[in-house]
């Protein structure tokens, strides 16, 4: 089965790392993966998007016309990518920064990602909180694979930050898992 995930917000929220961790986790599970980062020249503070396509079979095209999961960390993210959500898809929104109302046929997980990230140690952990919410609701990859990916990426590049990333991931899983699904 193929799943298309878009993580969108602004630079500095950890979007590209989140997508990289998700892609690496899929490879740990032996799956096919396509990781497409997109960001403006501003880097921190500019618009950023990361598309990840996961599949059990070879991926035929990088063109995305429908989403299974959207992580929207800013209002422009919802406006730009929300129209691509298919019936039955998941929308994770950062209620600290975005106001999203219920959408027919879409599961909405509206949690304070920024506040949870700050509590975990840094506002740059927003995407890890959101990834935790995705894992709690849809599990496109296993938690074990995500933790292996975090260890392989963050643990090697910034070992001093690994514990904070895991704490942020767990916070997103805990809060999203405790909230009833909204449709």
MDTraj code that builds the backbone (N, CA, C; nanometers):
import mdtraj as md
import numpy as np

residues = "UNK UNK UNK UNK UNK UNK UNK UNK UNK UNK UNK UNK UNK UNK UNK UNK UNK UNK UNK UNK UNK UNK UNK UNK UNK UNK UNK UNK UNK UNK UNK UNK UNK UNK UNK UNK UNK UNK UNK UNK UNK UNK UNK UNK UNK UNK UNK UNK UNK UNK UNK UNK UNK UNK UNK UNK UNK UNK UNK UNK UNK UNK UNK UNK UNK UNK UNK UNK UNK UNK UNK UNK UNK UNK UNK UNK UNK UNK UNK UNK UNK UNK UNK UNK UNK UNK UNK UNK UNK UNK UNK UNK UNK UNK UNK UNK UNK UNK UNK UNK UNK UNK UNK UNK UNK UNK UNK UNK UNK UNK UNK UNK UNK UNK UNK UNK UNK UNK UNK UNK UNK UNK UNK UNK UNK UNK UNK UNK UNK UNK UNK UNK UNK UNK UNK UNK UNK UNK UNK UNK UNK UNK UNK UNK UNK UNK UNK UNK UNK UNK UNK UNK UNK UNK UNK UNK UNK UNK UNK UNK UNK UNK UNK UNK UNK UNK UNK UNK UNK UNK UNK UNK UNK UNK UNK UNK UNK UNK UNK UNK UNK UNK UNK".split()
xyz = np.array([
    [0.0838, -0.1174, 0.0000],
    [0.0000, 0.0000, 0.0000],
    [0.0890, 0.1247, 0.0000],
    [0.0496, 0.2241, -0.0781],
    [0.1235, 0.3495, -0.0867],
    [0.0549, 0.4554, -0.0016],
    [0.1349, 0.5315, 0.0732],
    [0.0837, 0.6430, 0.1530],
    [0.1631, 0.7676, 0.1215],
    [0.0915, 0.8793, 0.1055],
    [0.1545, 1.0071, 0.0782],
    [0.1333, 1.0988, 0.1972],
    [0.2433, 1.1533, 0.2459],
    [0.2423, 1.2370, 0.3649],
    [0.3097, 1.3695, 0.3316],
    [0.2455, 1.4798, 0.3687],
    [0.3063, 1.6120, 0.3538],
    [0.3179, 1.6731, 0.4927],
    [0.4366, 1.7234, 0.5230],
    [0.4647, 1.7937, 0.6483],
    [0.4962, 1.9367, 0.6064],
    [0.4148, 2.0328, 0.6512],
    [0.4275, 2.1687, 0.6002],
    [0.4195, 2.2717, 0.7122],
    [0.5010, 2.3741, 0.7007],
    [0.5040, 2.4820, 0.7982],
    [0.6060, 2.5847, 0.7568],
    [0.6881, 2.6285, 0.8515],
    [0.7951, 2.7214, 0.8164],
    [0.9284, 2.6681, 0.8667],
    [1.0356, 2.7153, 0.8050],
    [1.1697, 2.6717, 0.8408],
    [1.1969, 2.6939, 0.9886],
    [1.2637, 2.5977, 1.0502],
    [1.2945, 2.6076, 1.1910],
    [1.2049, 2.5196, 1.2771],
    [1.1008, 2.4606, 1.2175],
    [1.0105, 2.3734, 1.2919],
    [1.0522, 2.2264, 1.2827],
    [1.1621, 2.1981, 1.2148],
    [1.2100, 2.0610, 1.2050],
    [1.1417, 1.9769, 1.0993],
    [1.0793, 2.0421, 1.0006],
    [1.0038, 1.9701, 0.8972],
    [1.0899, 1.8729, 0.8166],
    [1.2041, 1.9208, 0.7712],
    [1.2871, 1.8369, 0.6857],
    [1.3446, 1.7192, 0.7638],
    [1.3842, 1.7436, 0.8891],
    [1.4319, 1.6346, 0.9726],
    [1.3203, 1.5336, 0.9962],
    [1.2011, 1.5805, 1.0229],
    [1.0878, 1.4918, 1.0455],
    [1.0649, 1.4026, 0.9236],
    [1.0648, 1.4617, 0.8056],
    [1.0480, 1.3839, 0.6830],
    [1.1614, 1.2853, 0.6624],
    [1.2816, 1.3298, 0.6949],
    [1.3984, 1.2424, 0.6818],
    [1.3885, 1.1231, 0.7767],
    [1.3434, 1.1484, 0.8994],
    [1.3261, 1.0410, 0.9976],
    [1.2177, 0.9442, 0.9499],
    [1.1079, 0.9973, 0.9010],
    [0.9989, 0.9140, 0.8499],
    [1.0471, 0.8279, 0.7333],
    [1.1211, 0.8872, 0.6406],
    [1.1736, 0.8130, 0.5252],
    [1.2721, 0.7050, 0.5703],
    [1.3598, 0.7395, 0.6627],
    [1.4579, 0.6426, 0.7127],
    [1.3876, 0.5275, 0.7842],
    [1.2839, 0.5602, 0.8617],
    [1.2080, 0.4562, 0.9321],
    [1.1451, 0.3582, 0.8324],
    [1.0934, 0.4111, 0.7215],
    [1.0357, 0.3234, 0.6186],
    [1.1438, 0.2330, 0.5590],
    [1.2644, 0.2870, 0.5390],
    [1.3738, 0.2043, 0.4864],
    [1.4143, 0.0974, 0.5871],
    [1.4113, 0.1306, 0.7163],
    [1.4406, 0.0321, 0.8209],
    [1.3433, -0.0848, 0.8092],
    [1.2184, -0.0545, 0.7727],
    [1.1165, -0.1585, 0.7566],
    [1.1237, -0.2275, 0.6206],
    [1.2187, -0.1879, 0.5366],
    [1.2351, -0.2524, 0.4071],
    [1.1381, -0.2046, 0.3005],
    [1.0833, -0.0863, 0.3185],
    [0.9844, -0.0334, 0.2246],
    [1.0488, 0.0622, 0.1253],
    [0.9760, 0.0881, 0.0186],
    [1.0168, 0.1869, -0.0812],
    [0.9817, 0.3254, -0.0263],
    [1.0630, 0.4251, -0.0585],
    [1.0381, 0.5587, -0.0046],
    [1.0874, 0.6659, -0.1011],
    [1.0154, 0.7759, -0.1010],
    [1.0542, 0.8942, -0.1767],
    [1.0447, 1.0123, -0.0809],
    [1.1525, 1.0892, -0.0665],
    [1.1592, 1.2039, 0.0247],
    [1.1869, 1.3277, -0.0585],
    [1.0964, 1.4252, -0.0536],
    [1.1110, 1.5456, -0.1357],
    [1.1017, 1.6694, -0.0460],
    [1.2159, 1.7270, -0.0076],
    [1.2129, 1.8500, 0.0718],
    [1.1958, 1.9715, -0.0197],
    [1.1297, 2.0738, 0.0319],
    [1.1115, 2.1967, -0.0446],
    [1.1106, 2.3134, 0.0534],
    [1.1991, 2.4096, 0.0309],
    [1.2062, 2.5239, 0.1211],
    [1.2581, 2.6455, 0.0461],
    [1.2236, 2.7614, 0.0992],
    [1.2664, 2.8864, 0.0383],
    [1.4077, 2.9223, 0.0815],
    [1.4620, 3.0295, 0.0249],
    [1.5994, 3.0683, 0.0549],
    [1.6172, 3.1199, 0.1972],
    [1.5072, 3.1535, 0.2646],
    [1.5179, 3.2097, 0.3995],
    [1.5577, 3.1055, 0.5024],
    [1.5306, 2.9774, 0.4743],
    [1.5505, 2.8663, 0.5668],
    [1.4661, 2.8871, 0.6928],
    [1.5193, 2.9429, 0.7998],
    [1.4421, 2.9589, 0.9237],
    [1.3416, 3.0717, 0.9059],
    [1.2136, 3.0381, 0.9199],
    [1.1078, 3.1380, 0.9090],
    [1.0379, 3.1399, 0.7744],
    [1.0998, 3.0884, 0.6689],
    [1.0363, 3.0838, 0.5369],
    [0.9498, 2.9600, 0.5232],
    [0.8674, 2.9573, 0.4204],
    [0.7809, 2.8418, 0.3947],
    [0.8656, 2.7175, 0.3672],
    [0.8227, 2.6052, 0.4221],
    [0.8925, 2.4786, 0.4013],
    [0.7902, 2.3663, 0.3955],
    [0.8192, 2.2684, 0.3114],
    [0.7330, 2.1518, 0.2967],
    [0.8208, 2.0308, 0.2718],
    [0.7784, 1.9184, 0.3254],
    [0.8475, 1.7940, 0.2998],
    [0.7429, 1.6899, 0.2628],
    [0.7597, 1.6290, 0.1479],
    [0.6695, 1.5240, 0.1024],
    [0.7403, 1.3901, 0.1173],
    [0.6703, 1.2936, 0.1748],
    [0.7243, 1.1584, 0.1889],
    [0.6203, 1.0618, 0.1336],
    [0.6632, 0.9791, 0.0404],
    [0.5771, 0.8747, -0.0149],
    [0.6358, 0.7413, 0.0290],
    [0.5534, 0.6598, 0.0929],
    [0.5941, 0.5284, 0.1419],
    [0.5147, 0.4224, 0.0676],
    [0.5801, 0.3120, 0.0343],
    [0.5089, 0.2077, -0.0373],
    [0.5726, 0.0715, -0.0138],
    [0.4916, -0.0318, -0.0300],
    [0.5420, -0.1684, -0.0238],
    [0.5922, -0.2134, -0.1606],
    [0.5638, -0.1344, -0.2629],
    [0.6053, -0.1639, -0.4003],
    [0.6791, -0.0431, -0.4566],
    [0.7468, -0.0567, -0.5709],
    [0.8135, 0.0590, -0.6296],
    [0.7156, 0.1752, -0.6498],
    [0.7649, 0.2958, -0.6256],
    [0.6826, 0.4169, -0.6371],
    [0.6882, 0.4636, -0.7818],
    [0.5701, 0.4765, -0.8423],
    [0.5630, 0.5072, -0.9845],
    [0.5863, 0.6527, -1.0203],
    [0.5528, 0.7462, -0.9306],
    [0.5625, 0.8869, -0.9661],
    [0.5771, 0.9731, -0.8413],
    [0.6556, 1.0796, -0.8508],
    [0.6674, 1.1724, -0.7388],
    [0.5563, 1.2788, -0.7375],
    [0.4676, 1.2734, -0.8332],
    [0.3604, 1.3730, -0.8425],
    [0.2536, 1.3403, -0.7388],
    [0.2187, 1.4398, -0.6586],
    [0.1223, 1.4214, -0.5507],
    [-0.0051, 1.4974, -0.5838],
    [-0.1158, 1.4236, -0.5975],
    [-0.2435, 1.4909, -0.6216],
    [-0.3451, 1.4594, -0.5123],
    [-0.3111, 1.3674, -0.4216],
    [-0.3960, 1.3334, -0.3078],
    [-0.3069, 1.2979, -0.1893],
    [-0.3514, 1.3376, -0.0693],
    [-0.2747, 1.3104, 0.0516],
    [-0.3489, 1.2126, 0.1419],
    [-0.2714, 1.1270, 0.2062],
    [-0.3254, 1.0390, 0.3090],
    [-0.3096, 1.1044, 0.4467],
    [-0.2002, 1.1789, 0.4627],
    [-0.1713, 1.2457, 0.5901],
    [-0.1134, 1.3844, 0.5601],
    [-0.1673, 1.4850, 0.6281],
    [-0.1138, 1.6203, 0.6213],
    [-0.0819, 1.6668, 0.7620],
    [0.0423, 1.7079, 0.7831],
    [0.0826, 1.7737, 0.9065],
    [0.0940, 1.9215, 0.8698],
    [0.0030, 2.0028, 0.9245],
    [-0.0019, 2.1458, 0.8923],
    [0.0330, 2.2253, 1.0168],
    [0.1489, 2.2903, 1.0122],
    [0.1973, 2.3628, 1.1289],
    [0.1796, 2.5135, 1.1171],
    [0.1211, 2.5590, 1.0060],
    [0.0886, 2.7001, 0.9873],
    [-0.0424, 2.7089, 0.9091],
    [-0.1079, 2.8236, 0.9185],
    [-0.2325, 2.8438, 0.8437],
    [-0.2107, 2.8325, 0.6928],
    [-0.1053, 2.8938, 0.6356],
    [-0.0836, 2.8767, 0.4913],
    [-0.0660, 2.7300, 0.4501],
    [-0.0151, 2.6475, 0.5393],
    [0.0001, 2.5042, 0.5098],
    [-0.1353, 2.4386, 0.4893],
    [-0.2304, 2.4727, 0.5760],
    [-0.3659, 2.4176, 0.5627],
    [-0.4297, 2.4680, 0.4341],
    [-0.4130, 2.5968, 0.4074],
    [-0.4727, 2.6557, 0.2873],
    [-0.4156, 2.5953, 0.1601],
    [-0.2863, 2.5725, 0.1576],
    [-0.2215, 2.5207, 0.0369],
    [-0.2449, 2.3713, 0.0151],
    [-0.2324, 2.2922, 0.1201],
    [-0.2348, 2.1468, 0.1047],
    [-0.3656, 2.0807, 0.1477],
    [-0.4487, 2.1518, 0.2231],
    [-0.5717, 2.0937, 0.2749],
    [-0.6662, 2.0437, 0.1674],
    [-0.6638, 2.1075, 0.0523],
    [-0.7528, 2.0671, -0.0585],
    [-0.7139, 1.9314, -0.1179],
    [-0.5934, 1.8841, -0.0862],
    [-0.5464, 1.7554, -0.1397],
    [-0.5826, 1.6367, -0.0511],
    [-0.6414, 1.6645, 0.0646],
    [-0.6783, 1.5554, 0.1546],
    [-0.7911, 1.4717, 0.0946],
    [-0.7725, 1.3424, 0.0923],
    [-0.8746, 1.2516, 0.0402],
    [-0.9670, 1.2091, 0.1534],
    [-1.0813, 1.1570, 0.1176],
    [-1.1763, 1.1023, 0.2156],
    [-1.1047, 1.0006, 0.3038],
    [-1.1208, 1.0143, 0.4356],
    [-1.0593, 0.9215, 0.5287],
    [-0.9159, 0.9543, 0.5660],
    [-0.8633, 1.0666, 0.5194],
    [-0.7253, 1.1018, 0.5497],
    [-0.7132, 1.1644, 0.6881],
    [-0.5897, 1.1894, 0.7285],
    [-0.5583, 1.2444, 0.8602],
    [-0.4980, 1.3829, 0.8442],
    [-0.5475, 1.4772, 0.9238],
    [-0.4923, 1.6126, 0.9291],
    [-0.4465, 1.6381, 1.0717],
    [-0.3159, 1.6554, 1.0908],
    [-0.2604, 1.6928, 1.2203],
    [-0.2278, 1.8405, 1.2114],
    [-0.2900, 1.9205, 1.2990],
    [-0.2697, 2.0653, 1.2982],
    [-0.2153, 2.1107, 1.4329],
    [-0.1293, 2.2105, 1.4288],
    [-0.0726, 2.2699, 1.5501],
    [-0.1692, 2.3763, 1.6012],
    [-0.2482, 2.3415, 1.7023],
    [-0.3477, 2.4359, 1.7537],
    [-0.2829, 2.5568, 1.8210],
    [-0.1512, 2.5525, 1.8453],
    [-0.0805, 2.6683, 1.8996],
    [-0.0739, 2.7804, 1.7961],
    [-0.0761, 2.7443, 1.6658],
    [-0.0571, 2.8426, 1.5592],
    [-0.1670, 2.8432, 1.4533],
    [-0.2458, 2.7370, 1.4459],
    [-0.3409, 2.7199, 1.3371],
    [-0.4810, 2.6972, 1.3937],
    [-0.5789, 2.7599, 1.3312],
    [-0.7178, 2.7349, 1.3691],
    [-0.7832, 2.6584, 1.2548],
    [-0.8175, 2.5329, 1.2818],
    [-0.8778, 2.4470, 1.1804],
    [-1.0079, 2.3912, 1.2378],
    [-1.1132, 2.4049, 1.1605],
    [-1.2404, 2.3463, 1.2027],
    [-1.2530, 2.2058, 1.1483],
    [-1.3490, 2.1305, 1.1984],
    [-1.3712, 1.9941, 1.1489],
    [-1.3991, 1.9936, 0.9983],
    [-1.3567, 1.8886, 0.9329],
    [-1.3798, 1.8702, 0.7895],
    [-1.4464, 1.7354, 0.7693],
    [-1.5513, 1.7343, 0.6932],
    [-1.6246, 1.6097, 0.6680],
    [-1.5323, 1.5056, 0.6052],
    [-1.5324, 1.3859, 0.6628],
    [-1.4555, 1.2758, 0.6069],
    [-1.3070, 1.2791, 0.6364],
    [-1.2610, 1.3773, 0.7145],
    [-1.1193, 1.3913, 0.7475],
    [-1.1031, 1.3773, 0.8984],
    [-1.0094, 1.2954, 0.9419],
    [-0.9810, 1.2856, 1.0844],
    [-0.8881, 1.4003, 1.1223],
    [-0.9334, 1.4856, 1.2128],
    [-0.8559, 1.6012, 1.2579],
    [-0.7973, 1.5740, 1.3952],
    [-0.6666, 1.5909, 1.4053],
    [-0.5975, 1.5855, 1.5336],
    [-0.5385, 1.7245, 1.5523],
    [-0.6022, 1.8013, 1.6385],
    [-0.5695, 1.9412, 1.6604],
    [-0.5073, 1.9534, 1.7994],
    [-0.3743, 1.9523, 1.8051],
    [-0.3053, 1.9556, 1.9347],
    [-0.2038, 2.0701, 1.9376],
    [-0.1665, 2.1167, 2.0565],
    [-0.0724, 2.2289, 2.0686],
    [0.0734, 2.1854, 2.0492],
    [0.1100, 2.1563, 1.9271],
    [0.2442, 2.1039, 1.8973],
    [0.3552, 2.1968, 1.9464],
    [0.3401, 2.3269, 1.9238],
    [0.4450, 2.4206, 1.9648],
    [0.4606, 2.4211, 2.1167],
    [0.3514, 2.4250, 2.1892],
    [0.3595, 2.4242, 2.3354],
    [0.4224, 2.2947, 2.3859],
    [0.3853, 2.1833, 2.3269],
    [0.4427, 2.0546, 2.3671],
    [0.5913, 2.0473, 2.3326],
    [0.6302, 2.1053, 2.2202],
    [0.7717, 2.1069, 2.1802],
    [0.8543, 2.1889, 2.2788],
    [0.8031, 2.3044, 2.3164],
    [0.8740, 2.3888, 2.4137],
    [0.8883, 2.3141, 2.5456],
    [0.7827, 2.2466, 2.5883],
    [0.7884, 2.1685, 2.7120],
    [0.8905, 2.0541, 2.7020],
    [0.9100, 2.0018, 2.5809],
    [1.0069, 1.8933, 2.5587],
    [1.1501, 1.9455, 2.5496],
    [1.1652, 2.0781, 2.5343],
    [1.3007, 2.1325, 2.5340],
    [1.3324, 2.2368, 2.4293],
    [1.2510, 2.2475, 2.3209],
    [1.2821, 2.3451, 2.2164],
    [1.1648, 2.3609, 2.1201],
    [1.1421, 2.4843, 2.0761],
    [1.0369, 2.5069, 1.9760],
    [1.0728, 2.4455, 1.8412],
    [1.1952, 2.4007, 1.8246],
    [1.2363, 2.3367, 1.6997],
    [1.1930, 2.1893, 1.6931],
    [1.1290, 2.1403, 1.7984],
    [1.0833, 2.0014, 1.8048],
    [0.9373, 1.9850, 1.7625],
    [0.8790, 2.0900, 1.7083],
    [0.7371, 2.0896, 1.6717],
    [0.7027, 1.9710, 1.5815],
    [0.7833, 1.9457, 1.4821],
    [0.7542, 1.8372, 1.3883],
    [0.7639, 1.6994, 1.4529],
    [0.8511, 1.6839, 1.5514],
    [0.8593, 1.5549, 1.6218],
    [0.7324, 1.5310, 1.7033],
    [0.6778, 1.6371, 1.7631],
    [0.5499, 1.6239, 1.8340],
    [0.4420, 1.5805, 1.7349],
    [0.4383, 1.6473, 1.6195],
    [0.3383, 1.6140, 1.5172],
    [0.3567, 1.4717, 1.4657],
    [0.4812, 1.4282, 1.4485],
    [0.5060, 1.2905, 1.4047],
    [0.4545, 1.1917, 1.5086],
    [0.4707, 1.2246, 1.6358],
    [0.4142, 1.1407, 1.7410],
    [0.2633, 1.1292, 1.7281],
    [0.1975, 1.2406, 1.6945],
    [0.0518, 1.2389, 1.6749],
    [0.0141, 1.1505, 1.5572],
    [0.0914, 1.1580, 1.4500],
    [0.0661, 1.0721, 1.3332],
    [0.0801, 0.9253, 1.3730],
    [0.1849, 0.8927, 1.4468],
    [0.2057, 0.7537, 1.4889],
    [0.0911, 0.7048, 1.5778],
    [0.0393, 0.7922, 1.6626],
    [-0.0700, 0.7540, 1.7520],
    [-0.1987, 0.7246, 1.6762],
    [-0.2187, 0.7901, 1.5624],
    [-0.3447, 0.7770, 1.4894],
    [-0.3377, 0.6881, 1.3660],
    [-0.2257, 0.6864, 1.2941],
    [-0.2201, 0.6121, 1.1671],
    [-0.1030, 0.5175, 1.1531],
    [0.0037, 0.5374, 1.2200],
    [0.1219, 0.4516, 1.2130],
    [0.1636, 0.4123, 1.0716],
    [0.2053, 0.5086, 0.9890],
    [0.2548, 0.4717, 0.8560],
    [0.3831, 0.3897, 0.8648],
    [0.4534, 0.4025, 0.9784],
    [0.5709, 0.3221, 1.0117],
    [0.5607, 0.2915, 1.1611],
    [0.6367, 0.1940, 1.2068],
    [0.6301, 0.1575, 1.3486],
    [0.7098, 0.2547, 1.4351],
    [0.6718, 0.2613, 1.5601],
    [0.7458, 0.3449, 1.6555],
    [0.8896, 0.2948, 1.6675],
    [0.9075, 0.1640, 1.6663],
    [1.0414, 0.1057, 1.6745],
    [1.1293, 0.1540, 1.5595],
    [1.0732, 0.1573, 1.4385],
    [1.1490, 0.2038, 1.3218],
    [1.1805, 0.3529, 1.3334],
    [1.0860, 0.4317, 1.3861],
    [1.1104, 0.5757, 1.4046],
    [1.2215, 0.5968, 1.5074],
    [1.2184, 0.5231, 1.6151],
    [1.3239, 0.5371, 1.7153],
    [1.4592, 0.4948, 1.6592],
    [1.4610, 0.3905, 1.5759],
    [1.5862, 0.3489, 1.5107],
    [1.6357, 0.4583, 1.4170],
    [1.5428, 0.5215, 1.3441],
    [1.5801, 0.6302, 1.2534],
    [1.6330, 0.7509, 1.3312],
    [1.5671, 0.7854, 1.4404],
    [1.6154, 0.8962, 1.5240],
    [1.7558, 0.8684, 1.5756],
    [1.7784, 0.7464, 1.6189],
    [1.9112, 0.7097, 1.6692],
    [2.0152, 0.7182, 1.5575],
    [1.9792, 0.6710, 1.4380],
    [2.0724, 0.6720, 1.3252],
    [2.1012, 0.8132, 1.2740],
    [2.0037, 0.9024, 1.2839],
    [2.0214, 1.0377, 1.2303],
    [2.0623, 1.1355, 1.3410],
    [1.9723, 1.1586, 1.4348],
    [1.9997, 1.2560, 1.5412],
    [2.1087, 1.2044, 1.6346],
    [2.1022, 1.0760, 1.6673],
    [2.2011, 1.0180, 1.7576],
    [2.3428, 1.0275, 1.7060],
    [2.3597, 1.0279, 1.5733],
    [2.4929, 1.0391, 1.5130],
    [2.5314, 1.1862, 1.4936],
    [2.4374, 1.2666, 1.4428],
    [2.4679, 1.4059, 1.4098],
    [2.4645, 1.4990, 1.5311],
    [2.3714, 1.4749, 1.6227],
    [2.3555, 1.5594, 1.7421],
    [2.3122, 1.4739, 1.8605],
    [2.3994, 1.3888, 1.9115],
    [2.3596, 1.2965, 2.0178],
    [2.3020, 1.3664, 2.1418],
    [2.3438, 1.4880, 2.1655],
    [2.2942, 1.5622, 2.2817],
    [2.1472, 1.6007, 2.2680],
    [2.0901, 1.5907, 2.1470],
    [1.9510, 1.6277, 2.1226],
    [1.8567, 1.5075, 2.1136],
    [1.9115, 1.3881, 2.1102],
    [1.8298, 1.2684, 2.0895],
    [1.7208, 1.2525, 2.1959],
    [1.7553, 1.2708, 2.3212],
    [1.6565, 1.2532, 2.4283],
    [1.5404, 1.3519, 2.4126],
    [1.5696, 1.4766, 2.3722],
    [1.4625, 1.5748, 2.3517],
    [1.3719, 1.5346, 2.2365],
    [1.4291, 1.4833, 2.1286],
    [1.3478, 1.4393, 2.0153],
    [1.2547, 1.3249, 2.0561],
    [1.3062, 1.2302, 2.1316],
    [1.2232, 1.1182, 2.1771],
    [1.1141, 1.1678, 2.2716],
    [1.1478, 1.2624, 2.3591],
    [1.0480, 1.3194, 2.4502],
    [0.9370, 1.3896, 2.3721],
    [0.9739, 1.4645, 2.2692],
    [0.8743, 1.5336, 2.1858],
    [0.7863, 1.4336, 2.1115],
    [0.8465, 1.3305, 2.0562],
    [0.7715, 1.2247, 1.9868],
    [0.6699, 1.1615, 2.0818],
    [0.7142, 1.1274, 2.2014],
    [0.6260, 1.0654, 2.3008],
    [0.5135, 1.1591, 2.3431],
    [0.5430, 1.2894, 2.3546],
    [0.4399, 1.3866, 2.3924],
    [0.3296, 1.3906, 2.2876],
    [0.3681, 1.3928, 2.1600],
    [0.2689, 1.3925, 2.0526],
    [0.1860, 1.2657, 2.0528],
    [0.2500, 1.1515, 2.0763],
    [0.1777, 1.0245, 2.0813],
    [0.0797, 1.0226, 2.1980],
    [0.1248, 1.0695, 2.3130],
    [0.0417, 1.0683, 2.4334],
    [-0.0810, 1.1586, 2.4166],
    [-0.0595, 1.2810, 2.3718],
    [-0.1700, 1.3764, 2.3611],
    [-0.2656, 1.3359, 2.2490],
    [-0.2144, 1.2970, 2.1340],
    [-0.3024, 1.2567, 2.0230],
    [-0.3738, 1.1265, 2.0531],
    [-0.3094, 1.0374, 2.1257],
    [-0.3720, 0.9113, 2.1608],
    [-0.4812, 0.9268, 2.2652],
    [-0.4718, 1.0338, 2.3439],
    [-0.5698, 1.0576, 2.4508],
    [-0.6919, 1.1324, 2.4024],
    [-0.6831, 1.1932, 2.2839],
    [-0.7957, 1.2716, 2.2326],
    [-0.8834, 1.1875, 2.1414],
    [-1.0137, 1.2044, 2.1512],
    [-1.1028, 1.1303, 2.0612],
    [-1.0848, 1.1784, 1.9169],
    [-1.1022, 1.0882, 1.8227],
    [-1.0927, 1.1235, 1.6803],
    [-1.2038, 1.2196, 1.6454],
    [-1.1698, 1.3207, 1.5652],
    [-1.2696, 1.4176, 1.5173],
    [-1.2868, 1.3975, 1.3681],
    [-1.4105, 1.3975, 1.3224],
    [-1.4349, 1.3795, 1.1784],
    [-1.5371, 1.4783, 1.1301],
])
top = md.Topology()
chain = top.add_chain()
for i, resn in enumerate(residues, 1):
    res = top.add_residue(resn, chain, resSeq=i)
    for name in ("N", "CA", "C"):
        top.add_atom(name, md.element.get_by_symbol(name[0]), res)
traj = md.Trajectory(xyz[None], top)
